[in-house]
């Protein structure tokens, strides 16, 4: 690959954090389980299980828990992280090249090798670079801008050790 450099600045917003938290909570088999409990509770309520008012309230709460309450709690958590986490309070400049990745925020700068990326996953709003079970970098597509296609290509070429799940 030619030595091309892709640079952009990320301004983290609540929406991007919420999408990340939602995907991690409701992705794959977990979504079947989460929504399954809600469907079972709704079916039980419609079929008349639980004659008492308390049991009907419990079924309604169970039905809402995974479809309304938990996503609302994730949204609040994302809002709180965006407001209270000092890493999200100021923009982060990213520079991607064949040599690696450079992050700059204020006066601080850090370099990272491509091998650190275990999974690159594209969502509706972002590209998420997972570097561990509990560590990820969220790169909003809006901030990547017109360089998105070139960035997808670079990820495909440079992330040889990781899995790359990008949209075509």
Secondary structure as UniProt FT lines:
FT   STRAND          6..10
FT   HELIX           14..26
FT   HELIX           29..46
FT   TURN            47..48
FT   HELIX           53..64
FT   HELIX           65..69
FT   HELIX           70..84
FT   HELIX           86..89
FT   STRAND          92..97
FT   TURN            98..99
FT   STRAND          100..105
FT   TURN            106..107
FT   STRAND          108..112
FT   HELIX           114..116
FT   STRAND          119..122
FT   STRAND          126..130
FT   STRAND          136..140
FT   HELIX           141..144
FT   HELIX           145..147
FT   HELIX           148..158
FT   STRAND          163..165
//
